[in-house]
Every structure is written in structure tokens, then in C-alpha cells.
Amino acid sequence: MPLIVVGSFAVLINNIPWPAYQSFMKTIFGESWTSFWGNLWTGSFAIMSLLVAFTIAYNLARYYNSNGLAAGVLSFGSLLMLYAGSAKDWALPFAFLGAQGLFVAIFVALVSTEIFVHLLANKRLVIRMPESVPPAVAKSFAALIPAALTLVVFSLFKIFLVAINVPDIHNTIFTIIQQPLMGLADSLGAALIIVFLVHLLWFFGLHGGNIILPVTSAIFLPLMTANVDAFKAGLPIPNVITSGFFDSFVYMGGAGATISLLIAIFIVGKRKENRSIAKLGIGPGIFNINEPVLFGIPMVLNPVYVIPFVLTPMVITIISWFSIVTGLVPRTISVPTWTIPPVLNGLLATGSWRGAVLNIVSIAVGVAIYLPFVLISENYQAKAEKEVKNTMSM
């Protein structure tokens, strides 16, 4: 995420559409002043697949309490095997080092790590060193055979692909699967399905955003990258629904757009415990961290709040989509980190004050949806409290 944010800002700074700004930068730094920020983009967005291959493998292995560094390196090496290098000097195809190669990168990271971790858990495949050997050296020897076998699997897989006349798996996957999915993904229906699934999972206490992240990243990050590339080239921005769209216009305050719920509680909430939770939650909520609200109110498994919790982000998605499609708000051209507060997030994502206004309107709509449910919830709490007191007094 830090590299993606840096890359986004680099593109934004390079392409601020003010003639006076562009002239000023050329006067101070010369005609090639954009190369500095272009280099930052090259070291972030342009190598996204390589970063994902290492980091997913590293964290998955750590989750299994295994050797994360070895898993990350193996994933990286396995991915490099699958690239179709140029015939002249075997140069890697730059297009598939970025977002267009995410499908293959995620697949390789998950599969290579699962193979490596399970092989490493087999004691018969682990080379044991004497206790006098330094731990770092001992870990290297322990991972030697599992690592070699993992690489062998991907080497055989590469040979199999060539044998069935698929020398370039990246191009094949992108043409057959990823590109059509990206076309379907840039639609209101796809956005509503994603938003619904995320919040349905959250209702049952599961982190919806994290669970479907591999799917959404592989589909919506390339759409975001296409917008960035078009913006850099001075071309029309092609996509409405991108990864930046969700972070900037839907998940304001976190899942359920709960920044609106907190405001609604401050407006009509009477119960001390609810207002106390709102006071505790507003600080992190401004930065889109809402676990105190999700488990404090709670929103999880709460039959009263399930309707506004799911409905609010879906309504906001429709409003945001309509605003962008009609040209009222520019399309997203950068990916501010998800902890950027609403309003500022909309401004940075679109490079326009209209993105900030859209955030304000959406928050107001969310407050209007949550208000009656805050009253219903408090009435239900008061009734339940009264019944408990009556039961205890009998």
C-alpha cells in the first residue's frame, strides 16, 4: 500500500491540469521534470505483480508459523519462471509486471507457499544441522529440499504449458479471463454485488473486505491502473468502478459507511452507552477504522442494524456511480491510502473538489438512512432493559 500511494501521488503531481503549474515546473526543473515522478511510478505501480507475489507468500507462510522470507523468495522465483521473455535478450514484459499480471502473481504466491509450507512440515525432507550451527544457517538448510521441490513443481508446470502450446500464460490469462472480467467489473451491478458480499460477511463477524480482497484486487486494481495510465497520457479516463472508487466513495468510516452512523447517534441518540461508544469510535472512524463500532454497538449479528448497514453503502455506491457517469464528479485517478479521512479522500482520488463534495453528500445520505434505525435500536434496548428489570424484581 505505501508504494501504491507513492505511485498514485507521483502520477497526480506530474499531471495536475493547470497550465500555470506545468509552465512553472518546466521553468524551474526543465522539460524533463516529469521523469523524477515517473521513476516513482515505475518503482511502484509498474511492478505491482512482483510485490504481490512476494508479500502474499511471506504473510501466508507467517500465518502458518513457517519461514516467511523463504516462501516470499520462492514465490518470486516461481513467478519469474512463468514469464515469457523476449526472444532477443529474455527481457521481462513490463506490462505484466504491473496490475495486468496480478491473477498469475496471486495464483503463484498461494500455490507455491502451500507447497513449500507443507513440504517443510515433513520432517523427512528437512536437513537437520548440529546445535552449534548458527540459527540462520540451520534454517537455510532446513528449507533447502522443500524449496528445491517447490521450484521443480513450477518448472514442470512451465514445461507443461509450453507442451500444450501456452508459452505465455500471462497473456493467455489476461485475454481469456482477466480482461473480460475487468469489462464486467466496471459496471454498477458488479460494484453492488461486491459491496453486498462484503457487508453480508461483516454481519456474520467475518472481515468481508479481506476475504474477497484477492478477487477484488485482481479485477479492480488493473482498472485503477488503466485510469492512471490514461491520465498520464492525457487521454479520457476509461473506468468508473476501480479500487479507488470503493475506498474513496463507499467505505467512508469503514464498512457500512459507519461515519454516518456515528453522526446519527450524536444527533438523536439518547442512551449513554451508545453515545459513549460513538465518542470512542469517532476518532478511529475518521480514519476509516471502525472495529470499535462494529463490535461495540454492535453491528455484527445485530438484526436491527443489518438493514442500514448493508443498504447505506449500496445506496452510496449508486449515488457515486451516477455522479461519475454523468460527469458531475471526475473519475478516480489515484489511490489514496484507505486511512485518509473522507472528504480529503474524495479530493485526492479525483484531483477535484467535486470528489470531496460527493463525500459530503454521501455522508449526509447515510445519516438520513441511519437516523430512524438509531431510534428503533434505542427503543428496543430500553424495552429489553425494562423486561430484565421486571424479571429480576419478581
N, C-alpha and C positions, 0 to 999 in steps of 0.2 A: 504493500500500500504506500509506503513512503516514496518509493521510486515512481509509482504511477502518479502520485500527486505532483512530484517534481516535474515529471514529463508533461503533465497537464498544464501546469503554470508556465513551463517553457514555451509551449505552443501558444498559450494565451498572450504572453508578453511579446512574442515575435509577431503576432498578428492582430494587435489592437488596431481596429479600423479607423484611426484618426490620422489624417494626412499630416497634421502638425507634429504629432508624436513620431510618425515614421521619418519625417524630414529631420526632426531633432536628433533622433538616434543615428541617422546616416551622417549628420554633420559632426557629431561627437565621435562616433566609433567607425565611420567609414561604411562603404557599400556592403561589406561582408559582416556587418554587426550581427546578423541573424544566425551566423554559424555557431556562435557560442551556445545559444539556447537550443539550436538544432542538435548539437552534440549531446546535450542533456536528454533530449528526446530519444536519441539513438541509444543511450545507455539506460533507458527505462522502458518506454512503450515498445521499442523495436526489438527487445529481447525478452518479452514477457513470457513466452513459452519456456525458455531456458530457466528463468527464475522460478516458474511454477513447477517445473519438473523437479528441481532440487528441493524447494521449500515444502511441497506436499509430501514428498518422500521422507524428508527429515522429520517433519512433525508427526507423520503416521508412525514411523519407527519409534519415535519418542513416546507416542501413545501406548505402544506395545512394550515400553521399557526396554527397547533394543538400541542398537547402535545407529543413532540418527545421522551422524556425519557420513558413515559408510553407505547408508541407504541413499542419502542425497547424492553422493558422488556416483553410485551405481546407476541411479535413475538418470542422471545427466549423461553418463557414458552410454547407457542403453538407448536413450533418445537420439544421441548423435549417430548411432549405428543406422537408424531408420531414415535419416535424411538422404535425399538423392543429390549428391554433389554434382557440380558442373563437370562436363567431360574433360575440359582443358586442365583445370587445376584443383578439382574437387572442392571448390568454394561452396559454402553452405548457402542455401537460398534464403536471402534476408526476409522475404515475405512471410515465410513460415517460422521464422524465429520469434515473431510477434504474435498478435492475437489470433491470426488465421491458423496457427499451429496448436491452439490450446487443446482441441479434442485429443490429438495424439499425445501431447505432453501429459495431460491428466491421466490418460489410459496407461502410459508407460510408468508414471510415478506410482500409481496404485498397484499395478501388477508386479512391477519389479520389487517393490517394497514387501508385498505379501510373500513373494517367493523367497526373498532374502531373509526375512524375519523367521519364516517357518523352517528354512534350512539351518539358520543359525541356532534355532532351538533344539536341533537334533545333535545330541552330544557326540554321536559317532562321526559327525562331519566337522567337529571343532578341534583344532590343533591346540593342545594344552602345553603351556610353557612353564618352566620352573618358577617358583615364587620369587626368586631373585631377579627375574626379568622385569624391567620397568612396566607398569600397567599399560602405557600407550603401545608399547611393542607387543605385549601379550594380546591386547585387543585386536591389533592388526593381524596377527597370526590366527586368532580365533575366527576372524571374518574371512580368511583367505579362501577356503574351499567354498563356503556359501556364496561369496562374491563371484568366484570364477564360474560356478554353476549358473548363477543368475545371468551373467553375461553370455554364457553359452546358449541359454534359452533364447535370448533376443537375437543372437547371431543366427541360430537355426530359423527363427521367425523371419528374419530378413531374407534368408535363402529361400524359404517357402514362398514369400511374397514375390520374389523375382521369378521363381519357378511357375507361378500362376499368372505371370505377366502383369504384376503390380510393382514396378520398380520404384514408384514414387507414392508411398502411402499417404503422405501429406496432401498431395494434390488430389488423390482419389477420394480421401475422406472429405476434403473441403468441397469437392464438386458434387459428390453423391449425397452427403449427409449435412455437413455444416452450412453450406451456402443456402440450400433450401430451407433449413431450419431458421436461419437468420432472416430469410424473407418472410417466413410465417411469424417470427418473433416480433418483427416491427409492426405490430398491429395492436389495436385496443383489446381485442379478445385474448391474445396471448398475455398481455400485461395483467388483465383482470384474473386470468387463471393463476398466474404466478402469485399475485397478491392474495388471492383467496387461499391458496395452499399454504403460504407462509403463515397466515393468521389462524387457519384451522389447526395447523400443527402447534402453534403457540398456545392455543386454547387448551390443548391437552398437555401443556407443560414442556413441549419439545421445541428446541430452538429452530423454528422454521427457516429462518434465513440461512443458517449454517448447514442445515440438512440438504437444502436444494442448491446450495452455493456452487457445487461443481457443474450443475446443469446451467444455471443462470450465467455463470462466468464464461463458460464455453460459448454461449449464444450471444449474450448482451455486451460483453467486453469487445468482441470484434466489431459490433455495430458502433460502439463508442469510438473505437479506433478509426473506423471509416469516417466518422464525423470530424475527428481531429485532423485526419489526412486531408479531407475536403477543405476544412478551414485553413489549413496551412497553404493549400494550393489556390485559395481564393475562389473555390467552387461552391455551388449551393450545398448546404448541409443536407445529407440524404435521409437520416434516420430520426424518428421521434422517440421510440422506445429504446433506451440504452441503459447501461448500468448506472450512469449518472442521473438518468431520469428517476429511477427508484430512490436513490439516496437523497436526491435534492428535493423532490416534489411529493414523495409518497410517505417515506418513513420519517416524518418530522417528529422529533421527540422520541423516536424509536418505533418499534412495531405497534400498529394500532393508532399511529399519529397521536400518541398519548399526551403530547404537549397541549392539545386541545382539551383533553380530559382534565388535566391539572388546572387549566384556566377555568373550566366549567365548575370544578369543585370550589375554587376560590370565589366564584360568582354566587352560586346557590347552595353550596354545601354548608350544613349546619352542625354536623356531628364532629366532635372534637378529634376523634381518631382519624377520620378521613382527611380533615384539614391538616393534621399533623403529618400524615403520610405525604400529602401534597407538598407540604413545606420541605420535607426531606427529599422528595423526588424532583422538585423543580430545578435544583442545582444541576444534578447529572442529566436531567431531562433536556435542559437547554443544549447539552452536547450529545443528544440522541442516545443516552444511556438510560434505559427505563426498567431495569430489573427490579428496583425498589417499588415501582408502581405495579408491574406485572404480578409480583408475588406478595406485595403489601396490601393492595386494595382488597382482594387480588383480582386480576383479570383471568388468570388460569382457572379453568373449571368453574367459572362464575356464570350461571345461567342468565343473570340479569344483564351483564355487560357483554355477553357474546355477540349480540346483535350490533351495537355500535362499534365494538372492537373490530369486527370484520367489515361492517358497512362503511365506516368512515374512510379507511384507506382506499376502498373501491370507488367511492364517490369522488374522492380527491384525485384518484387516477383518471377518472373520466373527465373531470374539470381540467386537469393538467394536459391531458391528451388533446382535448378540444381547443384549449388556449394555444397550444403549439401548432396544431394542424391548421388553424385559421390564421396563423401569423401574428396573433396578439403577443405571443412570447417567443423569443428565438429558441432554436433547438440547442441541445446541450453540446458544448464544445470542449469541456474539461471535466475532470472527475475530482472535485474537492473531497478530501477525506471525510468519511461518514460522521466524524465527530464535530465538523463545522456546524455551528448553530443554524437553525432555519433562518430564512431571510438572507443572511450572508451567504448561505449555501446556494440559494437560488441565483443570487447575483453572480457568484463566481462560476457556477456551472454554465450559465448562458452568456456571461460577459455583458449583461444588460440589467438595468434597474427593473425592467419588466419581470425578470425572473424573481426578484425579491417581492414585487407586488403580488405575483401569483402565490408565493408562500404565505403572505399575509391573508389573502382571500381564502386560501385553503384552510388555514388555521381557524379562521372565523367560521367557515362552514362546519369544520369539525367540532367546534364549540357548540354550535347550534344543534348538531346531532347528539352530542353527549349530554347536553343540559337535562332533557327530560329523564334520561336514564340515571343520572345522579340523584334526582328527586325520587325516582322509583326505588333505587337501591337503598337510599336512606330511610324511606318509609318501611321497606322490607326489614332492614336492620332494626329499626325501632320496634316493629311488631314482634320480631323474633326475640328481642331483648325482653320485651314485656311478657311474652309467653314463658320465658325461662324464669323470670322473677315470680310469676304466678305459680309455676310448678314448684319452685323452691319454698314458697310460703305455705303450700298445702301440707 
